Amino acid sequence: MDPALPHRCSACFFTTDFPAVTLEADGRCSVCHQSRIGEEIAAHLTSGLDDLQRQAARWREQRKGRYDCVIGGSGGLDSSYVIWIAKRLLGLNPLVVKYDHGFNHEAADRNVRTLCANLGVDLEIVRSKGRHDALYVRHTALAFRPTGLYWAVCGFCGPAIEAVLLRTALREQVPVLLGSLNFFEDKLHLKRGPKLAGLKRALRRTSPAQWPGMVWHLTLAAWHLLRLRLEFHVPPTANQFRRSPRVPAIGRVTMSRYVPWDVPVMVKALEETGWRAPHPALPMRFDCLIEDSLVNGTWRKVSGLTVQGVIACNLVHAGVRTRAELETTVAGYDAGIPAATREVEERLGIR
C-alpha cells in the first residue's frame, strides 16, 4: 500500500485521516474495536408503545384546535417515521411543518408530500420571506471560501426549525412537538477540537489581503441571521438571546424513546405509503443539498469521510449493514461532492 495514502479499515470506512483513529494488527480500526453502538441501540429497542398511547389519549382529550401535535417533516427517514407513528399507531391528527430554506432535495420534498397525502395529514411549508437563510449561507460560504472549510454554513438551520415549529404550535394552541433521535446520526464522532484545529490551520494559509473580505462577509452573515431570528421570533424577548428558542408550555416528546428505531422496519413501513429513499442501503441524511456539497466537502478534508460515510460506519458497527452493502452508496456521496457544490454555488450566485 502507498504510504502516502491513509490506511483504511478492513471492516468499515474509517481511515487514519480521521482524528484519533488508528489501525490495529487485524486491519480493523480502533473505532471498530471500541464501538459499543450495537449494545447502546439494543438497549433502546424496548417498546414503550403503551405509555406513548396513553400520552396520545391525553393530547386528544386536551385538543383546543384542529391538531393534537406538531411535527417537523423534512421527508427524511426519521421525521417521516414520526409522522407515520403519530397517525398509524397513535391515531393522532398532527400538523406537519416543513421548513424550506431553498436547498432541499427533490426526493425529500416528494417524500413528505406523498407521505402526508397518503396518510391524510395536513402539511404546511414555511419559507423566509426575506430569504435571509439563503443570504446567510451565501455570505458564510464567501467568508470561509479562502479556507475551504465551511463548518458554520448550517448555523442558521437548527434554531430556525425550532422557531418555526414553536411558532406553529403557539398559533394552533398545540401543547406538544413530536421528534426523534437517531443513534446512527447522533454518533458522528468528529469533535469540536479537530474542527477548530483544522480551521486554524486553514486560516494560517490564507493571505492577510483576504481577511477584510472574510470579516465583511461574516458581518453580513450575522446580519441576515439576526433578520431571520426576528422574522421567526418566538416570544418572550429572551429567546432572541438564546441559541434556540424555548416555550415552557410546549412539551417535546422523543418518539424513539418509546418505539424501536429499527431502520429496516422503518423503511418497510414507510415504503407502503409511497415514501422512497434514494439510497436504500443508507436511507438517512439525503434531504439537504448544503450537506451534500459544502458540508461533506469540509468533512472529507478534515476526516476523510462524508457525513454519510460516518453514518455508514455506525451502521456497520451496529451490525445493521456490512461494508460491502454500503460501499457503492458511500462512494457515490464522495463522488457527488463537486457536482452538488456547483449546484449550491450557482443557486447562491457565487460561481
C-alpha positions in Angstrom: 0.0 0.0 0.0 1.2 3.5 -0.9 2.5 5.0 2.4 1.3 8.4 1.3 -2.3 7.2 1.3 -4.3 6.9 4.5 -4.9 3.4 5.7 -8.5 2.3 5.6 -10.2 -0.1 8.0 -10.9 -3.5 6.5 -14.3 -3.7 8.2 -15.8 -0.1 8.0 -14.9 3.1 6.2 -12.7 4.9 8.8 -9.2 5.8 7.7 -6.3 7.1 9.6 -7.2 10.6 8.3 -10.0 10.6 10.9 -8.8 12.2 14.2 -7.7 9.6 16.8 -8.4 6.7 14.5 -5.7 4.0 14.3 -5.5 0.6 12.6 -5.0 -2.5 14.7 -3.0 -5.5 13.8 -6.0 -7.3 12.4 -6.6 -4.5 9.9 -9.7 -3.2 11.7 -9.7 0.3 13.1 -9.7 1.4 16.7 -13.4 2.5 16.4 -14.4 -1.0 15.3 -12.7 -2.4 18.4 -14.1 0.1 20.8 -17.6 0.9 19.4 -20.5 -0.2 21.6 -23.2 1.4 19.4 -24.8 -2.0 18.8 -25.2 -2.6 22.5 -26.5 1.0 23.0 -29.1 0.6 20.3 -30.2 -2.8 21.6 -30.8 -1.2 25.0 -33.2 1.2 23.4 -35.1 -1.4 21.3 -37.6 -1.9 24.1 -41.1 -0.7 23.2 -42.9 1.8 25.4 -45.8 2.0 23.0 -48.5 1.5 25.7 -47.1 4.5 27.6 -47.0 6.6 24.4 -50.6 5.6 23.5 -51.7 6.8 27.0 -50.0 10.1 26.4 -51.6 10.4 23.0 -55.0 9.9 24.5 -54.4 12.8 26.8 -53.3 15.0 23.9 -56.5 14.2 22.1 -58.6 15.0 25.2 -56.8 18.3 25.6 -57.1 19.4 22.0 -58.1 23.1 21.7 -58.0 23.4 17.9 -57.7 21.1 14.8 -54.5 19.4 15.7 -53.1 17.2 18.5 -49.4 17.8 17.9 -46.9 19.5 15.5 -44.2 17.5 13.7 -41.3 18.9 11.7 -41.1 16.9 8.5 -38.1 17.1 6.2 -39.0 14.0 4.1 -36.1 12.1 5.5 -36.3 8.8 7.4 -36.7 9.9 11.0 -39.2 12.7 10.7 -41.2 10.6 8.2 -41.4 7.7 10.7 -42.5 10.1 13.4 -45.4 11.2 11.2 -46.3 7.5 10.5 -46.3 6.6 14.2 -48.4 9.6 15.1 -51.1 8.7 12.5 -51.0 4.9 12.2 -50.0 3.8 15.7 -51.4 6.7 17.9 -54.4 7.8 15.9 -53.4 11.5 16.2 -54.2 14.3 13.9 -50.8 16.0 13.5 -49.9 19.1 11.6 -46.6 18.5 9.7 -44.5 21.6 9.1 -41.6 21.6 6.6 -39.1 24.4 6.8 -37.9 25.1 3.3 -34.6 27.1 3.1 -34.3 26.6 -0.6 -31.8 23.8 -0.6 -34.0 20.7 0.0 -33.6 17.7 -2.2 -36.4 16.9 -4.6 -36.6 13.3 -3.2 -37.2 14.6 0.4 -39.8 17.2 -0.8 -41.6 14.5 -2.8 -41.5 12.1 0.2 -43.1 14.5 2.7 -45.8 15.5 0.3 -46.6 11.9 -0.7 -46.5 10.6 2.9 -48.8 13.3 4.2 -51.2 12.9 1.3 -51.4 9.1 1.7 -51.8 9.3 5.5 -54.4 12.1 5.3 -52.2 14.6 7.2 -52.1 18.3 6.7 -48.7 19.8 5.6 -47.6 23.4 5.9 -44.5 24.7 4.2 -42.7 27.7 5.7 -40.1 29.9 4.0 -38.3 33.0 4.9 -40.0 35.9 3.1 -36.7 37.8 3.0 -34.6 34.7 2.0 -32.4 35.6 5.0 -31.5 31.9 5.4 -30.1 31.7 1.8 -28.3 35.0 2.2 -26.8 33.7 5.5 -25.5 30.7 3.6 -24.2 32.9 0.8 -22.2 35.2 2.9 -20.9 32.4 5.2 -19.7 30.5 2.2 -18.0 33.6 0.8 -16.4 34.3 4.2 -14.9 30.8 4.6 -14.2 30.1 0.9 -10.5 31.0 1.3 -10.2 28.3 3.9 -12.2 25.6 2.0 -13.8 24.7 5.3 -17.5 25.6 5.9 -18.3 24.5 9.5 -20.6 27.4 10.2 -22.6 27.3 7.0 -25.6 25.4 8.6 -25.6 27.5 11.7 -29.0 29.0 10.9 -30.9 25.8 10.4 -31.5 24.2 13.8 -32.6 27.4 15.5 -34.8 28.3 12.6 -36.5 24.9 12.5 -37.1 25.1 16.3 -38.6 28.6 16.0 -40.9 27.6 13.1 -42.2 24.6 15.0 -42.8 26.6 18.2 -44.5 29.5 16.4 -46.8 27.0 14.7 -47.6 25.2 17.9 -48.4 28.5 19.6 -50.6 29.6 16.7 -52.5 26.3 16.7 -52.6 26.0 20.5 -50.9 22.7 20.4 -49.1 21.6 23.6 -46.6 19.1 22.2 -44.0 18.7 19.4 -43.1 15.2 18.3 -39.5 14.4 17.3 -36.9 11.6 17.4 -33.2 10.8 18.0 -31.4 8.5 15.6 -28.3 6.8 17.1 -26.6 6.4 13.8 -26.7 10.1 13.1 -26.2 11.2 16.7 -22.8 9.5 16.9 -20.9 11.4 14.3 -17.6 11.1 16.3 -15.9 14.2 15.0 -15.5 16.5 17.9 -15.2 20.3 18.1 -11.5 20.2 18.8 -10.4 18.7 15.5 -12.8 21.0 13.6 -11.3 24.1 15.2 -7.8 22.9 14.8 -8.4 22.3 11.1 -9.9 25.7 10.6 -7.0 27.4 12.4 -4.5 25.6 10.1 -6.6 26.7 7.1 -6.7 30.3 8.3 -3.0 30.4 8.7 -2.7 29.5 5.0 -4.9 32.5 3.9 -3.4 35.8 2.8 -3.9 38.9 5.0 -5.3 40.6 2.0 -8.2 38.2 2.2 -9.1 38.9 5.8 -11.1 42.2 5.3 -13.4 40.5 2.8 -13.8 37.5 5.1 -14.8 39.8 8.0 -17.1 41.7 5.8 -19.0 38.6 4.7 -19.1 37.3 8.3 -20.7 40.6 9.3 -23.3 40.3 6.6 -24.0 36.7 7.5 -24.5 37.7 11.2 -26.9 40.5 10.0 -29.0 38.0 8.0 -29.0 35.6 10.8 -30.4 38.3 13.1 -33.0 39.2 10.5 -34.0 35.5 10.2 -34.4 35.2 14.0 -36.5 38.4 14.1 -38.7 37.1 11.2 -39.2 33.8 13.1 -39.3 35.3 16.5 -40.8 33.3 19.4 -41.9 35.2 22.5 -40.6 36.1 25.0 -37.8 38.6 24.0 -35.3 36.5 25.9 -35.5 33.9 23.1 -33.5 36.3 20.9 -30.5 35.8 23.1 -30.7 32.0 23.2 -29.2 29.7 20.6 -32.6 28.1 20.2 -36.0 29.4 21.5 -37.8 27.9 24.4 -41.5 27.8 25.3 -42.1 26.0 28.6 -45.8 25.5 27.9 -45.0 23.4 24.8 -43.6 20.0 25.5 -41.4 17.8 23.4 -41.7 14.0 23.1 -38.9 11.9 21.5 -40.7 9.1 19.8 -37.5 6.9 19.6 -37.6 6.5 23.3 -40.9 4.6 23.1 -40.8 2.9 19.7 -37.9 0.8 18.4 -35.8 2.8 15.9 -35.1 -0.3 13.7 -34.0 1.1 10.3 -35.2 -1.9 8.1 -38.6 -1.9 9.9 -38.9 1.8 9.5 -38.1 1.7 5.8 -40.6 -1.1 5.1 -43.4 0.7 6.9 -42.8 4.0 5.1 -42.4 2.4 1.7 -46.0 1.2 2.0 -47.1 4.9 1.9 -45.0 5.7 -1.3 -42.0 7.0 0.6 -38.7 6.2 -1.1 -35.0 6.6 -0.1 -32.7 7.5 -2.9 -30.1 5.1 -1.4 -32.0 2.2 0.2 -28.9 0.7 1.9 -28.3 4.1 3.7 -31.8 5.7 3.9 -30.7 8.7 6.0 -29.4 12.2 5.5 -30.5 12.7 1.9 -32.7 15.8 2.4 -30.3 18.8 2.2 -28.1 19.8 -0.7 -25.9 22.0 1.5 -24.8 18.9 3.4 -24.1 17.0 0.2 -21.9 19.8 -1.0 -20.1 22.3 1.3 -20.6 20.3 4.5 -19.5 17.0 3.0 -16.5 18.6 1.3 -15.4 20.0 4.6 -15.8 16.7 6.4 -13.8 14.9 3.7 -10.9 17.4 4.0 -10.7 17.1 7.8 -11.6 13.5 8.4 -11.5 11.6 5.1 -15.2 10.8 5.3 -18.5 12.5 4.4 -21.3 12.7 7.0 -23.0 9.8 5.3 -19.7 7.9 5.4 -19.6 8.2 9.2 -23.2 7.1 9.5 -22.3 4.1 7.3 -19.6 3.2 9.8 -22.1 3.4 12.6 -24.4 1.1 10.7 -21.6 -1.4 10.2 -20.6 -1.2 13.9 -24.2 -1.9 14.9 -24.4 -4.9 12.6 -27.2 -3.4 10.5 -25.2 -3.3 7.3 -21.9 -4.6 6.0 -19.2 -2.6 4.4 -19.9 -4.4 1.1 -23.6 -3.3 1.2 -22.7 0.3 1.7 -19.6 0.8 -0.5 -21.5 2.0 -3.6 -23.5 4.5 -1.6 -20.5 5.9 0.3 -18.5 6.2 -2.9 -21.5 7.9 -4.5 -21.6 10.6 -1.8 -17.9 11.1 -2.2 -18.1 11.4 -6.0 -21.1 13.7 -5.8 -19.5 16.5 -3.8 -18.2 18.5 -6.8 -21.5 18.5 -8.7 -23.5 19.3 -5.6 -21.1 22.1 -4.7 -21.5 23.6 -8.2 -25.3 23.5 -7.9 -25.3 25.2 -4.5 -22.9 27.9 -5.6 -25.0 28.5 -8.7 -28.1 28.9 -6.5 -26.2 31.3 -4.3 -24.8 33.2 -7.2 -21.2 32.8 -6.2 -19.7 30.8 -9.0 
